[in-house]
Amino acid sequence: MAEAKAGWRCTEFWLSTAATLVGLVMASGVLPEQTDNLWVRLIGGVVAVLAALGYTASRAKVKSAE
């Protein structure tokens, strides 16, 4: 069986990083039009958490198969 790539070299890492950053920007209210909208901030926080958990689960699956 082939050895797994380092985590930062995988596509999942970069996609989850992008999703986490977008979620954090939404949740932080940095953008002026989003500071008053509680739902946008809440959804941004959920997106950031789910992206991080999804990446963690994906890497755990790869490492356990190794």
Backbone as CSV, one residue per row, in Angstrom:
resi,resn,N_x,N_y,N_z,CA_x,CA_y,CA_z,C_x,C_y,C_z
1,MET,0.844,-1.176,0.000,0.000,0.000,0.000,0.891,1.242,0.000
2,ALA,0.505,2.254,-0.768,1.289,3.474,-0.866,1.196,4.272,0.432
3,GLU,2.276,4.956,0.723,2.312,5.775,1.935,1.489,7.045,1.718
4,ALA,0.771,7.477,2.736,-0.072,8.672,2.640,0.809,9.916,2.548
5,LYS,0.338,10.894,1.775,1.049,12.168,1.661,0.944,12.942,2.963
6,ALA,1.845,13.882,3.118,1.754,14.784,4.268,0.444,15.560,4.171
7,GLY,-0.136,15.903,5.305,-1.438,16.551,5.334,-1.521,17.835,4.538
8,TRP,-0.515,18.668,4.590,-0.573,19.953,3.903,-0.398,19.828,2.391
9,ARG,-0.025,18.658,1.906,0.158,18.444,0.473,-1.111,17.903,-0.189
10,CYS,-2.162,17.672,0.576,-3.398,17.098,0.048,-4.396,18.184,-0.322
11,THR,-5.212,17.886,-1.295,-6.249,18.815,-1.726,-7.249,19.079,-0.611
12,GLU,-7.549,18.061,0.196,-8.513,18.250,1.287,-8.057,19.340,2.246
13,PHE,-6.759,19.415,2.490,-6.239,20.426,3.404,-6.524,21.821,2.875
14,TRP,-6.224,22.052,1.609,-6.385,23.395,1.049,-7.858,23.785,0.916
15,LEU,-8.711,22.829,0.562,-10.137,23.128,0.479,-10.730,23.403,1.857
16,SER,-10.337,22.620,2.842,-10.863,22.858,4.187,-10.293,24.139,4.785
17,THR,-9.061,24.475,4.457,-8.489,25.737,4.920,-9.242,26.919,4.336
18,ALA,-9.542,26.857,3.037,-10.300,27.934,2.399,-11.697,28.056,3.012
19,ALA,-12.363,26.935,3.222,-13.707,26.964,3.813,-13.657,27.493,5.247
20,THR,-12.646,27.100,6.000,-12.512,27.579,7.374,-12.264,29.082,7.403
21,LEU,-11.405,29.573,6.526,-11.124,31.010,6.483,-12.358,31.821,6.094
22,VAL,-13.100,31.334,5.102,-14.331,32.028,4.704,-15.323,32.035,5.860
23,GLY,-15.454,30.903,6.532,-16.354,30.825,7.678,-15.932,31.755,8.804
24,LEU,-14.637,31.828,9.073,-14.152,32.715,10.128,-14.361,34.182,9.791
25,VAL,-14.172,34.542,8.524,-14.422,35.926,8.111,-15.900,36.259,8.278
26,MET,-16.762,35.331,7.883,-18.197,35.556,8.050,-18.564,35.654,9.529
27,ALA,-18.019,34.765,10.352,-18.367,34.729,11.772,-17.819,35.922,12.543
28,SER,-16.691,36.451,12.106,-16.079,37.554,12.837,-16.771,38.884,12.595
29,GLY,-17.490,39.001,11.489,-18.152,40.266,11.179,-17.201,41.321,10.669
30,VAL,-16.088,40.905,10.092,-15.086,41.836,9.575,-15.660,42.681,8.434
31,LEU,-16.449,42.056,7.587,-17.041,42.780,6.469,-18.162,43.677,6.986
32,PRO,-18.173,44.941,6.608,-19.116,45.903,7.181,-20.591,45.529,7.002
33,GLU,-20.961,44.954,5.893,-22.365,44.637,5.663,-22.832,43.424,6.459
34,GLN,-21.920,42.720,7.099,-22.280,41.512,7.837,-22.321,41.715,9.350
35,THR,-21.920,42.860,9.843,-21.812,43.034,11.287,-23.164,43.003,11.986
36,ASP,-24.228,43.407,11.304,-25.544,43.448,11.933,-26.338,42.167,11.738
37,ASN,-25.912,41.308,10.855,-26.682,40.117,10.527,-26.192,38.929,11.364
38,LEU,-26.975,38.582,12.378,-26.607,37.490,13.274,-26.575,36.148,12.547
39,TRP,-27.489,35.937,11.619,-27.549,34.651,10.907,-26.314,34.408,10.056
40,VAL,-25.813,35.438,9.414,-24.599,35.287,8.596,-23.428,34.915,9.494
41,ARG,-23.324,35.546,10.637,-22.229,35.246,11.560,-22.359,33.835,12.136
42,LEU,-23.571,33.427,12.451,-23.794,32.090,12.979,-23.472,31.020,11.940
43,ILE,-23.933,31.205,10.724,-23.650,30.252,9.644,-22.152,30.205,9.350
44,GLY,-21.485,31.345,9.405,-20.033,31.365,9.214,-19.300,30.539,10.250
45,GLY,-19.735,30.635,11.499,-19.124,29.825,12.557,-19.358,28.347,12.349
46,VAL,-20.568,27.990,11.925,-20.885,26.586,11.670,-20.056,26.056,10.502
47,VAL,-19.906,26.846,9.453,-19.103,26.442,8.289,-17.655,26.202,8.704
48,ALA,-17.107,27.085,9.511,-15.716,26.934,9.948,-15.527,25.659,10.772
49,VAL,-16.444,25.399,11.680,-16.338,24.205,12.517,-16.494,22.934,11.692
50,LEU,-17.479,22.910,10.801,-17.697,21.715,9.982,-16.526,21.444,9.039
51,ALA,-15.927,22.488,8.493,-14.770,22.296,7.614,-13.603,21.699,8.390
52,ALA,-13.364,22.199,9.584,-12.266,21.668,10.399,-12.539,20.218,10.805
53,LEU,-13.755,19.923,11.205,-14.095,18.547,11.578,-14.035,17.600,10.378
54,GLY,-14.478,18.066,9.231,-14.428,17.236,8.029,-13.007,16.886,7.641
55,TYR,-12.108,17.852,7.730,-10.711,17.579,7.404,-10.108,16.602,8.412
56,THR,-10.411,16.808,9.679,-9.881,15.917,10.715,-10.360,14.487,10.497
57,ALA,-11.627,14.318,10.183,-12.162,12.977,9.935,-11.531,12.360,8.694
58,SER,-11.318,13.170,7.666,-10.725,12.665,6.438,-9.294,12.177,6.671
59,ARG,-8.510,12.949,7.412,-7.118,12.548,7.692,-7.063,11.338,8.608
60,ALA,-7.994,11.260,9.545,-8.016,10.102,10.447,-8.312,8.836,9.650
61,LYS,-9.199,8.938,8.673,-9.528,7.776,7.839,-8.312,7.358,7.012
62,VAL,-7.600,8.311,6.462,-6.404,8.005,5.666,-5.329,7.381,6.535
63,LYS,-5.115,7.923,7.701,-4.074,7.405,8.594,-4.427,6.006,9.132
64,SER,-5.705,5.745,9.370,-6.070,4.429,9.891,-5.969,3.347,8.815
65,ALA,-6.132,3.742,7.559,-6.017,2.773,6.463,-4.549,2.436,6.186
66,GLU,-3.661,3.281,6.607,-2.228,3.094,6.361,-1.648,2.032,7.165
